[in-house]
Amino acid sequence: MGLENATDGGLQAEDWTLNMEICDIINETEEGPKDAIRALKKRLSGNRNYREVMLGLTEYPTLTTFFTGEIISRKRPFLTRKWDADEDVDRKHWGKFQAFYQYAKSFNLDDFDYEELKNSDFVFMRWKEQFLVPDHTIKDISGASFAGFYYICFQKSTATIEGYYYHRSSEWYQSLNLTHVQEHSMPIYEFR
């Protein structure tokens, strides 16, 4: 099948001609997308060849990554001072959040009142993607990057997260929007 060829671990790079043929086949019938997902899950299930898994994930664009986060506070101020972000980059990215407007003129001051943030409905953060889960040794994936970071604003009252990605070599203001979905089930906890 084309899917097996497209996810062959021996490929040096993605075969986009083959990928487009697979897309055409998938779109021929109403069941095509479901069949493709079933075939891909079967291909990836229990597969220990990480190259094949990564090619499969490119076909089915779901990645699980590990992030570290910094909550903006006196210890981690609005000024990033790393990851190639200067004050101008910070001002432009933080300025995308309406909740930041009240801090726009003072966020870069040494005497900024970070105590005020503790009582706010908003939590400002930076999220830095560190590595893929489960294989932390993979550092490079075609079409994905770990080089940049996200400017994040979490609104507590609505449980929503808004974010903007920054890396000097990437398109600016790639957005991330997450909202809480109420589960209609009982939570289960396991202690080990």
N, CA, C and O of each residue as an XYZ file, in Angstrom:
768
protein
N       0.842     -1.197      0.000
C       0.000      0.000      0.000
C       0.880      1.250      0.000
O       2.013      1.198      0.477
N       0.393      2.345     -0.512
C       1.133      3.597     -0.564
C       1.539      4.101      0.801
O       2.602      4.704      0.951
N       0.695      3.859      1.812
C       0.990      4.325      3.165
C       2.259      3.677      3.703
O       3.074      4.342      4.343
N       2.429      2.380      3.446
C       3.631      1.694      3.906
C       4.869      2.251      3.214
O       5.907      2.433      3.851
N       4.766      2.520      1.926
C       5.897      3.105      1.197
C       6.202      4.518      1.686
O       7.367      4.899      1.800
N       5.159      5.293      1.976
C       5.344      6.682      2.410
C       5.948      6.776      3.800
O       6.544      7.794      4.150
N       5.800      5.710      4.606
C       6.346      5.722      5.968
C       7.515      4.755      6.124
O       7.868      4.389      7.246
N       8.114      4.340      5.019
C       9.261      3.436      5.044
C      10.443      4.120      5.719
O      10.849      5.210      5.316
N      10.989      3.484      6.736
C      12.111      4.055      7.474
C      13.355      4.278      6.640
O      14.242      5.026      7.050
N      13.441      3.642      5.470
C      14.596      3.815      4.599
C      14.564      5.083      3.758
O      15.556      5.418      3.111
N      13.443      5.788      3.758
C      13.351      7.033      2.977
C      14.300      8.088      3.540
O      14.405      8.252      4.756
N      14.980      8.791      2.663
C      15.861      9.881      3.090
C      15.064     11.137      3.426
O      15.465     11.933      4.275
N      13.933     11.303      2.749
C      13.053     12.458      2.965
C      11.645     12.033      2.564
O      11.446     10.976      1.963
N      10.684     12.865      2.902
C       9.308     12.553      2.541
C       9.141     12.537      1.026
O       9.715     13.371      0.326
N       8.357     11.589      0.522
C       8.061     11.480     -0.899
C       6.732     12.187     -1.140
O       5.669     11.587     -0.982
N       6.792     13.466     -1.524
C       5.573     14.264     -1.640
C       4.695     13.837     -2.805
O       3.480     14.029     -2.753
N       5.271     13.267     -3.850
C       4.451     12.741     -4.948
C       3.581     11.606     -4.425
O       2.383     11.552     -4.702
N       4.189     10.709     -3.672
C       3.453      9.599     -3.077
C       2.430     10.109     -2.060
O       1.306      9.609     -2.005
N       2.812     11.092     -1.264
C       1.881     11.664     -0.282
C       0.650     12.245     -0.967
O      -0.467     12.083     -0.475
N       0.845     12.918     -2.096
C      -0.284     13.503     -2.823
C      -1.176     12.410     -3.420
O      -2.399     12.547     -3.448
N      -0.556     11.322     -3.896
C      -1.348     10.197     -4.407
C      -2.205      9.600     -3.298
O      -3.366      9.256     -3.518
N      -1.625      9.479     -2.105
C      -2.373      8.962     -0.956
C      -3.541      9.888     -0.632
O      -4.646      9.419     -0.358
N      -3.306     11.186     -0.662
C      -4.385     12.157     -0.403
C      -5.511     11.997     -1.416
O      -6.686     12.039     -1.050
N      -5.161     11.813     -2.685
C      -6.179     11.613     -3.724
C      -6.998     10.355     -3.450
O      -8.223     10.369     -3.577
N      -6.325      9.269     -3.073
C      -7.027      8.018     -2.771
C      -7.951      8.205     -1.568
O      -9.093      7.746     -1.582
N      -7.462      8.869     -0.545
C      -8.263      9.108      0.663
C      -9.529      9.886      0.330
O     -10.598      9.597      0.866
N      -9.411     10.863     -0.546
C     -10.545     11.733     -0.856
C     -11.522     11.149     -1.873
O     -12.543     11.769     -2.169
N     -11.224      9.966     -2.411
C     -12.112      9.360     -3.408
C     -13.437      8.884     -2.822
O     -14.466      8.926     -3.496
N     -13.414      8.435     -1.578
C     -14.640      7.908     -0.966
C     -14.891      8.579      0.376
O     -14.001      9.198      0.959
N     -16.125      8.440      0.851
C     -16.488      9.018      2.141
C     -15.761      8.310      3.282
O     -15.456      8.929      4.302
N     -15.483      7.019      3.116
C     -14.802      6.238      4.147
C     -13.278      6.372      4.068
O     -12.568      5.887      4.949
N     -12.777      7.022      3.022
C     -11.335      7.145      2.816
C     -10.563      7.672      4.012
O      -9.571      7.058      4.404
N     -10.982      8.798      4.616
C     -10.237      9.314      5.768
C     -10.207      8.341      6.945
O      -9.171      8.179      7.592
N     -11.337      7.695      7.223
C     -11.383      6.730      8.332
C     -10.481      5.538      8.045
O      -9.765      5.068      8.929
N     -10.517      5.050      6.805
C      -9.660      3.927      6.424
C      -8.185      4.296      6.562
O      -7.382      3.485      7.023
N      -7.830      5.509      6.165
C      -6.433      5.954      6.242
C      -5.967      6.038      7.690
O      -4.853      5.626      8.014
N      -6.816      6.568      8.553
C      -6.438      6.673      9.967
C      -6.281      5.285     10.575
O      -5.336      5.044     11.326
N      -7.201      4.362     10.258
C      -7.079      2.989     10.763
C      -5.769      2.355     10.282
O      -5.055      1.727     11.064
N      -5.461      2.523      9.001
C      -4.233      1.947      8.447
C      -2.994      2.562      9.095
O      -2.022      1.862      9.382
N      -3.036      3.857      9.321
C      -1.891      4.529      9.928
C      -1.717      4.110     11.381
O      -0.594      3.870     11.825
N      -2.811      4.018     12.121
C      -2.725      3.558     13.518
C      -2.151      2.149     13.579
O      -1.325      1.843     14.439
N      -2.595      1.292     12.659
C      -2.076     -0.076     12.601
C      -0.576     -0.055     12.311
O       0.191     -0.809     12.910
N      -0.170      0.810     11.395
C       1.245      0.916     11.008
C       2.100      1.396     12.182
O       3.221      0.922     12.365
N       1.577      2.335     12.978
C       2.355      2.934     14.062
C       2.276      2.147     15.361
O       3.196      2.213     16.176
N       1.202      1.409     15.566
C       0.988      0.685     16.814
C       2.107     -0.323     17.057
O       2.303     -1.249     16.271
N       2.826     -0.134     18.138
C       3.902     -1.040     18.496
C       5.149     -0.919     17.644
O       6.092     -1.687     17.834
N       5.184      0.015     16.716
C       6.335      0.179     15.829
C       7.501      0.779     16.613
O       7.363      1.839     17.225
N       8.631      0.109     16.592
C       9.823      0.575     17.322
C      10.799      1.337     16.421
O      11.813      1.846     16.900
N      10.503      1.415     15.132
C      11.363      2.140     14.206
C      10.934      3.607     14.228
O       9.944      3.975     13.595
N      11.681      4.447     14.960
C      11.281      5.842     15.156
C      11.252      6.629     13.850
O      10.478      7.577     13.720
N      12.074      6.252     12.894
C      12.044      6.939     11.590
C      10.686      6.708     10.909
O      10.096      7.640     10.362
N      10.201      5.474     10.947
C       8.887      5.181     10.371
C       7.781      5.885     11.145
O       6.827      6.394     10.558
N       7.919      5.909     12.462
C       6.916      6.598     13.283
C       6.883      8.081     12.933
O       5.804      8.655     12.789
N       8.053      8.714     12.794
C       8.091     10.146     12.479
C       7.504     10.428     11.098
O       6.778     11.406     10.923
N       7.813      9.575     10.112
C       7.213      9.759      8.792
C       5.706      9.560      8.868
O       4.949     10.252      8.188
N       5.277      8.620      9.688
C       3.847      8.405      9.876
C       3.180      9.589     10.544
O       2.048      9.938     10.209
N       3.869     10.207     11.480
C       3.300     11.373     12.153
C       3.223     12.566     11.221
O       2.351     13.422     11.376
N       4.118     12.631     10.262
C       4.032     13.705      9.282
C       2.791     13.505      8.420
O       2.123     14.469      8.046
N       2.486     12.239      8.106
C       1.268     11.934      7.357
C       0.030     12.238      8.203
O      -0.975     12.720      7.680
N       0.098     11.966      9.482
C      -1.012     12.148     10.417
C      -0.507     13.117     11.478
O       0.036     12.683     12.494
N      -0.672     14.407     11.265
C       0.079     15.424     12.007
C      -0.305     15.582     13.480
O      -0.929     16.567     13.874
N       0.084     14.588     14.282
C      -0.080     14.681     15.725
C       1.272     14.401     16.353
O       1.853     13.336     16.143
N       1.763     15.336     17.106
C       3.021     15.164     17.815
C       2.771     15.407     19.293
O       1.964     16.263     19.654
N       3.455     14.665     20.147
C       3.394     14.900     21.582
C       4.759     15.418     21.994
O       5.778     14.776     21.742
N       4.775     16.570     22.620
C       6.041     17.177     23.005
C       6.029     17.550     24.477
O       4.970     17.690     25.089
N       7.212     17.706     25.031
C       7.385     18.118     26.413
C       7.754     19.600     26.431
O       8.677     20.026     25.737
N       7.031     20.374     27.224
C       7.273     21.809     27.355
C       7.763     22.122     28.759
O       7.416     21.431     29.717
N       8.562     23.155     28.873
C       8.812     23.771     30.175
C       8.149     25.137     30.128
O       8.001     25.730     29.059
N       7.756     25.623     31.273
C       7.064     26.904     31.317
C       7.642     27.832     32.363
O       8.197     27.394     33.371
N       7.503     29.111     32.109
C       7.906     30.150     33.054
C       6.703     31.051     33.293
O       6.155     31.623     32.351
N       6.297     31.177     34.537
C       5.230     32.113     34.883
C       5.876     33.470     35.117
O       6.851     33.586     35.860
N       5.327     34.491     34.479
C       5.898     35.834     34.600
C       5.737     36.316     36.039
O       4.641     36.327     36.600
N       6.862     36.711     36.610
C       6.929     37.152     38.008
C       8.232     37.942     38.166
O       8.963     38.158     37.199
N       8.502     38.362     39.383
C       9.759     39.085     39.625
C      10.955     38.215     39.217
O      11.939     38.720     38.677
N      10.864     36.913     39.478
C      11.951     35.992     39.140
C      12.060     35.759     37.629
O      13.162     35.579     37.110
N      10.934     35.762     36.926
C      10.882     35.562     35.474
C      10.118     36.736     34.864
O       8.927     36.607     34.581
N      10.773     37.872     34.656
C      10.080     39.092     34.209
C       9.596     39.011     32.757
O       9.922     38.078     32.024
N       8.811     40.015     32.370
C       8.296     40.091     31.000
C       9.421     40.111     29.970
O       9.265     39.571     28.875
N      10.552     40.726     30.309
C      11.681     40.769     29.373
C      12.333     39.389     29.317
O      12.831     38.887     30.325
N      12.324     38.793     28.151
C      12.777     37.411     27.991
C      14.291     37.286     28.153
O      14.766     36.446     28.917
N      15.040     38.112     27.444
C      16.512     38.141     27.522
C      17.176     36.803     27.178
O      18.249     36.487     27.693
N      16.541     36.031     26.319
C      17.121     34.771     25.823
C      16.333     34.346     24.596
O      15.381     35.022     24.207
N      16.719     33.233     23.983
C      16.041     32.678     22.816
C      15.901     33.714     21.699
O      14.914     33.705     20.964
N      16.875     34.595     21.574
C      16.908     35.623     20.524
C      15.758     36.625     20.597
O      15.408     37.240     19.590
N      15.179     36.789     21.764
C      14.088     37.763     21.935
C      14.631     38.984     22.672
O      15.123     38.875     23.795
N      14.536     40.143     22.032
C      14.948     41.383     22.682
C      13.701     42.134     23.164
O      12.584     41.630     23.044
N      13.895     43.321     23.702
C      12.777     44.088     24.251
C      11.725     44.412     23.194
O      10.530     44.400     23.487
N      12.155     44.699     21.979
C      11.205     45.020     20.913
C      10.339     43.803     20.566
O       9.128     43.931     20.385
N      10.960     42.635     20.475
C      10.218     41.394     20.210
C       9.230     41.140     21.346
O       8.068     40.813     21.104
N       9.699     41.293     22.589
C       8.812     41.112     23.746
C       7.621     42.063     23.678
O       6.477     41.640     23.848
N       7.878     43.320     23.434
C       6.808     44.328     23.386
C       5.759     43.963     22.325
O       4.557     44.056     22.574
N       6.222     43.552     21.156
C       5.291     43.219     20.067
C       4.479     41.959     20.371
O       3.283     41.908     20.085
N       5.120     40.953     20.946
C       4.403     39.704     21.214
C       3.484     39.829     22.431
O       2.323     39.423     22.366
N       3.982     40.379     23.530
C       3.089     40.582     24.683
C       1.942     41.511     24.296
O       0.826     41.363     24.792
N       2.212     42.457     23.421
C       1.197     43.414     22.988
C       0.049     42.796     22.204
O      -0.970     43.455     21.994
N       0.187     41.550     21.767
C      -0.910     40.863     21.079
C      -2.045     40.499     22.046
O      -3.171     40.246     21.617
N      -1.748     40.474     23.347
C      -2.756     40.115     24.346
C      -3.430     41.374     24.879
O      -2.764     42.285     25.369
N      -4.741     41.417     24.781
C      -5.486     42.571     25.287
C      -5.223     42.775     26.781
O      -5.155     43.912     27.248
N      -5.077     41.693     27.523
C      -4.841     41.782     28.968
C      -3.505     42.448     29.300
O      -3.303     42.898     30.427
N      -2.605     42.513     28.342
C      -1.289     43.113     28.564
C      -1.297     44.629     28.400
O      -0.378     45.302     28.868
N      -2.310     45.174     27.750
C      -2.339     46.608     27.425
C      -2.035     47.490     28.629
O      -1.314     48.481     28.505
N      -2.580     47.139     29.796
C      -2.374     47.979     30.980
C      -0.925     47.968     31.475
O      -0.532     48.826     32.265
N      -0.138     47.002     31.016
C       1.266     46.906     31.433
C       2.239     47.365     30.346
O       3.448     47.395     30.578
N       1.743     47.714     29.192
C       2.583     48.006     28.022
C       3.608     49.109     28.266
O       4.711     49.054     27.724
N       3.259     50.107     29.072
C       4.182     51.233     29.289
C       5.158     50.993     30.433
O       6.131     51.731     30.585
N       4.902     49.956     31.244
C       5.753     49.763     32.420
C       6.379     48.373     32.522
O       7.142     48.121     33.455
N       6.082     47.472     31.601
C       6.548     46.085     31.727
C       8.065     45.950     31.759
O       8.591     44.976     32.298
N       8.769     46.920     31.187
C      10.224     46.845     31.090
C      10.943     47.634     32.187
O      12.169     47.743     32.164
N      10.204     48.177     33.136
C      10.808     48.965     34.213
C      11.331     48.062     35.324
O      10.755     47.012     35.612
N      12.435     48.487     35.946
C      13.007     47.714     37.047
C      12.059     47.609     38.233
O      12.076     46.614     38.957
N      11.230     48.634     38.436
C      10.322     48.626     39.588
C       8.895     48.192     39.215
O       7.938     48.573     39.889
N       8.750     47.398     38.144
C       7.423     46.913     37.754
C       6.810     46.158     38.933
O       7.498     45.394     39.611
N       5.520     46.371     39.174
C       4.823     45.763     40.308
C       4.303     44.370     39.933
O       3.172     44.222     39.470
N       5.138     43.363     40.139
C       4.739     41.994     39.817
C       3.718     41.447     40.804
O       3.033     40.470     40.501
N       3.604     42.057     41.977
C       2.580     41.647     42.946
C       1.183     41.843     42.366
O       0.267     41.080     42.673
N       1.021     42.858     41.535
C      -0.272     43.140     40.906
C      -0.734     41.965     40.038
O      -1.933     41.709     39.924
N       0.208     41.258     39.434
C      -0.135     40.120     38.580
C      -0.763     38.973     39.376
O      -1.574     38.216     38.842
N      -0.389     38.847     40.645
C      -0.912     37.748     41.464
C      -2.420     37.822     41.634
O      -3.079     36.790     41.764
N      -2.975     39.028     41.634
C      -4.416     39.207     41.830
C      -5.180     39.319     40.514
O      -6.389     39.547     40.518
N      -4.501     39.165     39.419
C      -5.117     39.321     38.101
C      -5.841     38.042     37.675
O      -5.540     36.953     38.163
N      -6.789     38.190     36.767
C      -7.480     37.047     36.169
C      -6.600     36.381     35.106
O      -6.951     35.330     34.571
N      -5.463     36.999     34.807
C      -4.597     36.514     33.734
C      -3.246     36.082     34.278
O      -2.696     36.708     35.184
N      -2.723     35.010     33.715
C      -1.383     34.531     34.041
C      -0.586     34.582     32.744
O      -0.945     33.942     31.756
N       0.490     35.345     32.758
C       1.361     35.452     31.584
C       2.505     34.457     31.755
O       3.054     34.303     32.846
N       2.851     33.790     30.665
C       3.887     32.755     30.721
C       4.684     32.723     29.422
O       4.311     33.327     28.416
N       5.782     32.004     29.485
C       6.527     31.603     28.295
C       6.586     30.077     28.328
O       6.885     29.484     29.364
N       6.300     29.452     27.196
C       6.412     28.002     27.082
C       7.493     27.683     26.071
O       7.511     28.228     24.967
N       8.392     26.797     26.459
C       9.491     26.382     25.584
C       9.385     24.879     25.338
O       9.461     24.074     26.266
N       9.209     24.521     24.069
C       9.153     23.117     23.688
C      10.557     22.539     23.818
O      11.520     23.123     23.322
N      10.675     21.396     24.483
C      11.995     20.823     24.732
C      12.312     19.610     23.854
O      13.392     19.527     23.268
N      11.360     18.664     23.765
C      11.627     17.454     22.994
C      10.337     16.686     22.739
O       9.290     16.968     23.321
N      10.451     15.697     21.841
C       9.321     14.819     21.521
C       9.154     13.762     22.596
O      10.127     13.321     23.208
N       7.917     13.361     22.818
C       7.616     12.251     23.702
C       7.109     11.132     22.793
O       6.230     11.414     21.979
N       7.574      9.920     22.859
C       8.393      9.351     23.915
C       9.897      9.397     23.649
O      10.665      9.052     24.547
N      10.360      9.808     22.459
C      11.789      9.748     22.141
C      12.431     11.126     22.198
O      12.385     11.887     21.231
N      13.029     11.438     23.338
C      13.639     12.751     23.543
C      14.917     12.957     22.728
O      15.444     14.068     22.683
N      15.423     11.901     22.083
C      16.671     12.040     21.323
C      16.452     12.628     19.935
O      17.409     13.073     19.301
N      15.206     12.640     19.446
C      14.923     13.208     18.122
C      14.915     14.725     18.242
O      14.110     15.289     18.983
N      15.799     15.376     17.523
C      15.941     16.831     17.621
C      15.446     17.575     16.391
O      15.263     18.791     16.434
N      15.225     16.851     15.287
C      14.862     17.528     14.047
C      13.788     16.743     13.312
O      13.955     15.555     13.032
N      12.679     17.417     12.999
C      11.585     16.824     12.236
C      11.232     17.801     11.133
O      11.069     18.996     11.380
N      11.113     17.297      9.925
C      10.720     18.154      8.813
C       9.358     18.769      9.098
O       8.392     18.054      9.363
N       9.282     20.091      9.043
C       8.012     20.784      9.259
C       7.732     21.147     10.698
O       6.705     21.762     10.985
N       8.621     20.784     11.618
C       8.424     21.125     13.033
C       9.723     21.702     13.582
O      10.810     21.368     13.109
N       9.602     22.561     14.573
C      10.786     23.199     15.140
C      10.648     23.311     16.652
O       9.560     23.551     17.175
N      11.773     23.133     17.346
C      11.817     23.320     18.791
C      12.645     24.551     19.148
O      12.913     24.796     20.325
N      13.046     25.316     18.157
C      13.983     26.415     18.371
C      13.359     27.620     19.061
O      14.050     28.331     19.791
N      12.091     27.864     18.851
C      11.444     29.050     19.406
C      10.712     28.775     20.701
O      10.952     27.772     21.373
N       9.806     29.693     21.041
C       9.008     29.548     22.257
C       7.693     30.290     22.079
O       7.511     31.025     21.109
N       6.784     30.092     23.017
C       5.470     30.729     22.973
C       5.338     31.785     24.062
O       5.747     31.568     25.203
N       4.768     32.921     23.701
C       4.276     33.901     24.660
C       2.847     33.455     24.968
O       2.052     33.255     24.050
N       2.518     33.300     26.230
C       1.236     32.704     26.625
C       0.479     33.627     27.569
O       1.072     34.284     28.425
N      -0.844     33.667     27.401
C      -1.735     34.356     28.337
C      -2.873     33.397     28.692
O      -3.659     33.005     27.829
N      -2.948     33.028     29.958
C      -3.995     32.138     30.457
C      -5.014     32.965     31.229
O      -4.656     33.675     32.168
N      -6.280     32.876     30.837
C      -7.339     33.567     31.570
C      -8.003     32.555     32.498
O      -8.626     31.595     32.045
N      -7.862     32.784     33.809
C      -8.359     31.837     34.798
C      -9.876     31.683     34.751
O     -10.383     30.563     34.809
N     -10.601     32.784     34.646
C     -12.066     32.738     34.729
C     -12.720     31.983     33.573
O     -13.807     31.429     33.734
N     -12.078     31.958     32.430
C     -12.654     31.262     31.268
C     -11.894     29.983     30.913
O     -12.301     29.245     30.016
N     -10.798     29.723     31.614
C      -9.951     28.549     31.351
C      -9.511     28.503     29.889
O      -9.540     27.447     29.257
N      -9.105     29.658     29.359
C      -8.632     29.721     27.975
C      -7.163     30.127     27.942
O      -6.684     30.886     28.784
N      -6.480     29.608     26.962
C      -5.063     29.913     26.767
C      -4.885     30.441     25.353
O      -5.338     29.840     24.379
N      -4.215     31.578     25.273
C      -3.884     32.179     23.986
C      -2.367     32.286     23.935
O      -1.737     32.648     24.929
N      -1.780     31.978     22.794
C      -0.337     32.050     22.693
C       0.128     32.437     21.308
O      -0.591     32.281     20.322
N       1.359     32.951     21.254
C       1.979     33.341     19.984
C       3.416     32.828     19.964
O       4.187     33.062     20.894
N       3.755     32.131     18.896
C       5.075     31.532     18.745
C       6.069     32.572     18.246
O       5.742     33.432     17.428
N       7.291     32.469     18.760
C       8.358     33.326     18.251
C       9.627     32.512     18.024
O      10.076     31.767     18.895
N      10.175     32.672     16.863
C      11.542     32.274     16.534
C      11.982     33.206     15.424
O      11.221     33.468     14.493
N      13.187     33.701     15.513
C      13.645     34.737     14.577
C      13.537     34.314     13.118
O      13.390     35.168     12.243
N      13.607     33.003     12.833
C      13.558     32.534     11.444
C      12.187     32.007     11.031
O      12.036     31.465      9.936
N      11.201     32.159     11.887
C       9.856     31.656     11.578
C       8.889     32.803     11.355
O       9.166     33.949     11.709
N       7.757     32.477     10.767
C       6.693     33.465     10.602
C       6.224     33.911     11.989
O       5.957     33.079     12.855
N       6.126     35.210     12.192
C       5.720     35.741     13.492
C       4.233     35.535     13.732
O       3.438     35.448     12.796
N       3.884     35.460     14.994
C       2.498     35.441     15.488
C       1.719     34.191     15.075
O       0.499     34.249     14.923
N       2.401     33.077     14.895
C       1.663     31.828     14.736
C       0.921     31.613     16.049
O       1.528     31.636     17.120
N      -0.382     31.405     15.968
C      -1.174     31.429     17.199
C      -1.524     30.044     17.720
O      -1.602     29.064     16.979
N      -1.729     30.012     19.017
C      -2.157     28.824     19.747
C      -3.360     29.243     20.572
O      -3.285     30.219     21.318
N      -4.467     28.526     20.453
C      -5.662     28.814     21.243
C      -6.186     27.516     21.822
O      -6.515     26.585     21.087
N      -6.263     27.458     23.150
C      -6.749     26.272     23.840
C      -7.912     26.662     24.735
O      -7.868     27.688     25.414
N      -8.949     25.843     24.732
C     -10.095     26.088     25.603
C     -10.420     24.813     26.364
O     -10.171     23.704     25.892
N     -10.975     24.993     27.536
C     -11.360     23.867     28.374
C     -12.606     23.204     27.803
O     -13.556     23.884     27.414
N     -12.598     21.882     27.755
C     -13.769     21.122     27.335
C     -14.245     20.339     28.551
O     -13.514     19.513     29.098
N     -15.465     20.605     28.962
C     -16.027     19.941     30.133
C     -16.168     18.451     29.860
O     -16.791     18.057     28.875
N     -15.595     17.619     30.725
C     -15.730     16.174     30.577
C     -16.960     15.713     31.336
O     -17.266     16.209     32.420
N     -17.644     14.774     30.756
C     -18.831     14.221     31.402
C     -18.522     12.814     31.898
O     -19.218     11.852     31.574
N     -17.465     12.722     32.688
C     -17.071     11.427     33.233
C     -16.424     11.644     34.593
O     -16.125     12.772     34.984
N     -16.218     10.559     35.291
C     -15.591     10.624     36.604
C     -14.075     10.576     36.430
O     -13.567      9.740     35.683
N     -13.357     11.449     37.102
C     -11.898     11.364     37.019
C     -11.399     10.123     37.761
O     -11.951      9.736     38.791
N     -10.363      9.516     37.228
C      -9.779      8.336     37.849
C      -8.321      8.647     38.141
O      -7.604      9.182     37.296
N      -7.893      8.306     39.345
C      -6.516      8.540     39.745
C      -5.873      7.213     40.094
O      -6.518      6.336     40.669
N      -4.621      7.068     39.753
C      -3.885      5.861     40.074
C      -2.649      6.262     40.864
O      -1.886      7.132     40.443
N      -2.460      5.628     42.001
C      -1.299      5.917     42.831
C      -0.334      4.754     42.732
O      -0.735      3.591     42.774
N       0.942      5.080     42.598
C       1.967      4.027     42.501
C       2.961      4.192     43.609
O       3.906      3.410     43.711
